[in-house]
Amino acid sequence: MPTDRPQPHFVLVRPQMGENIGGAARAMWNFGLDRMRIVAPRDGWPNQKAVAMASGAGRLLDEAVLAGDLSEALGDCTYVFATTARPRELTKPVFSPESAMKKAAEMIAAGDKVAVLFGPERAGLENDDVARANAIITVPVNPEFASLNLAQCVLLTAYEWRRQTEEVQHESYELGKSDWATGQEVEALVKHYEDRLEEAGYFFPPEKAPGMKTVFRNLWSRMRLTRADVQMLHGVMRQMVRWKDRSED
């Protein structure tokens, strides 16, 4: 059964290749969408090529609503977006995928039933299809090569839906089995290096030593170290000192 998660309906209008229908299902499910409607697929339905391409998203194809025409597919919808890269001689608001999905999320939260139309691979939606929509979604693509594969367009739109409805972590660190080093641990590491470098005569001449130590400390502060990093760097310095002592014997 489809999930209870509020979401738009993605309507594939007269899709031509089963592989693209399967790819669209896979793209939808990547971002948690599972309401697919298919209008008059060229090669009939069900389609084994679509099933093969959908991989783990085959459930969407099993639950997809098959419609004979666009009127039937949109009969229960209250707001419709049409995806198109070509300019149309129709007066309609034009949204980027990001702003369209933001508006869709707001409308669905208010109780509207929203659909997004995706046209057939060869030439996209016809003017009559677009005329049935309330607004247009246009992806800011290269004007010299504006054609998007059906599944690619579905993927872009589904991704923007996810961005508007889920908290996205824009940057993170994989710490593995370590934790971030504390200030005290980093301070001990800096002191270890300063002491050994002092013994080696690195901070020379004496009048420049304070400034050199400030620059040296600033170097460490620009690096965010884990406890594993700190332990490794302590070990590096200890081994270098042991090597120096052995070489002098």
N, C-alpha and C positions, 0 to 999 in steps of 0.2 A: 504493500500500500504506500501511496505518496506520504511524505512526512507532513506533520502538522505545521511546519515552519512557514510563516507568512512569506510570500515570494511572488514574483511575476510569472506569468505563463510565457514560455518561449515558443513561438509559432513558426514552424518551418514551412514556407509557402512554396508548393510545387518543387520540392527538392528532387534533384536528378540522379544523384549517385548514393547508393546505400552506404558506401564508405563514409561519405560526409555526414549522413544522418547519425551513424555510429560515432563518428568523431565529435559531433555536436553533443550527443548524449554524454560522452566521456568528459567533455569540457564542462558541461553543466554540473555534473556530479563532482568534479574536482572542487567546485566552489559551493557545494551544498544545495544546488537547485535540482528539482526533479519533476517539474510540471512542463512536460513537452506536449505540443500539439502539432500534428503533421497534416498538411493540406495537400491532397491529390498528389502523392509521390509518383514520379514518372514510372518507376519500375515496379509498382505495386507494393502491397504490404500484407504480411510481414516480409522482411528482406534479410536474407542470410548474411549478405555482405555487411549490412548494418550491424547485425549481431556480433559478427567476428571483430569488427572495428571497435565496438563499444567496450569490449573486454569486461572489466568488472562493473560497468555501468549498464549492463544488459537489462536490469530491472526497469530502467526508464523507458526502454523500448516496449517492454511488456505492458507498461502502464500508460503509454502514450495514447492520447486521444486522436483518433483518425477522423478527419473531416473531409467532406466532398468538395467544399468550397470555402472561401474566406469568410463569407457571411455566417456560415455555420460555426466556424472556428471561433469567431468573435462575438457570438450571440449573447453571451453572459458577461462580457467585459465592459467596463465603464470608462477606461482610458487606454489608448493604444499608441505605442511608439512604432515607427517604421525605420529600419536601418537602411541607409542608402548613401553611396559615395557621390552620386551624380546630382547636379543641381536640377531642381524641378520647377516648373512654372506653376507652383502651387503656393499659396500664402499659408505658411505654418511656422510655428516656433521651431528652431533648430537647436538641438542640444549636443554637447559632447557626451560620450558614454558616461563620464563621471557625473556630470550634472543631471543627466537623464536618470541614472540610477538613484541619485539623491532624491530627485522628485518622486520617483517610483516608490521609494521607501516611505516617504512622507505620506503619499496617497494611500498606499496599502495599509499603513498604520491607521489611517482615518477611515478605512473600510472599503476603499475602492478595489476593484478587480482589474489589475493592469496586465496588459499583454505587450510583448515585443515581437515585431515581425522581422523575419529574415528571409530574403528572397532566394530564388533558384540560382545555381552556380553560373549559368551562362551569361545572364544579363541583369541579375538582381530583380528587385520588385518592379512591377509595371506601375504606370501612373495611376491606374485604377485601384491598385492595391494601396498605394501611398495615400490616395484620396480618402481611404477609409480610416486613416490614422489621425490622431489628434496632434501629433508632433513627430519630428524627424530626429533621428540620431545619426550624426556624421562623425566618423573617426578621422582625426587629423593626420591623414596619410600623405605620402608623396603624390602630388598631383599628376606626376608623369607616370605613375603606376598605382592607381587608386584601388584596383580590384583586390578584394580580400576573399580568401577561401571561406566557405560557409562556416566550417568549424572554427576557423580563426576568429571570425566576427562574433560567433557565439562565445568563444573563450574570453575575448576582450570585454564583452558586455557582462558576462558572469563574474569576471574578476572585479569589475567596478561595483557590481552589486555587493559582492563580499566586502569590499573596502568600505562601503557606505553602511553596512549593517553589522559588521563585526569589528572588534578592536584589533587593529593591525599593529604588530610589533615591528617598528621600522628598523631597529638595530638591536642586536643582542650578541652575547658572547657564549660560546660553548666552552665551559671551563673544564670539561672532562672530570677527572677525579680530584682536582685541586680547587682551592678557594682563593679569592683575592688576598694578597698580602696586606697586612695591617701597616699603618704608619711606623709603628715600633719596629717591625720586622725589616722594613725598607731602610729605616734609619741605621739599624745594626749592620746591614749590608753595605751602606754607604761608608760607615765608619771603618768597616773591615777593609774596604778598598783604599780609602784615604790613608789609613795607617800603613798598609803595605806599600802604597805608592810613595808615601813620605819616606819610608825606609830606603826605597829604591832611588830617591833623589829626583823624583818626577816634578815636584812643585819647586821649580827653580827659575829665576833667582828668588831669594827669600821675599823681596819686596812685592813680587807679583803673585806670591802663593795665595793670599786671601782671595784675590780675584779669580785665580785659576780654580780654587775650591768651589767658589760660587757657581762658575760655569759648569764644573763637574757635577755639582749637586743638581743644577737645573737639568742636566742631561737625564739623571735618574727620574726626576719628577715628570718628565715628558713621557715616560714609559709606565704603563700600568702593569705591574708585575703580579703574578700569582705566587703562592707560597712555594710551588714547585720551581718556578723561575728563580726565586731567592735562594733556595737550597742548591740549585744547580750552579748559580753564580758564586756562591760561597765555595763550593767544591772546586770550581775552576781556579779561583785565586789560591786556595790551599794547595792544589796540585802544582801550580806554577811556582809557588814558594818552595815546595819539596824538590821540584826539578832543579831549581837554582841551587839549593843547598847541596844536592847530590853532585851537580856539575862542578862545585867548588872543592869537593873532597879529593 
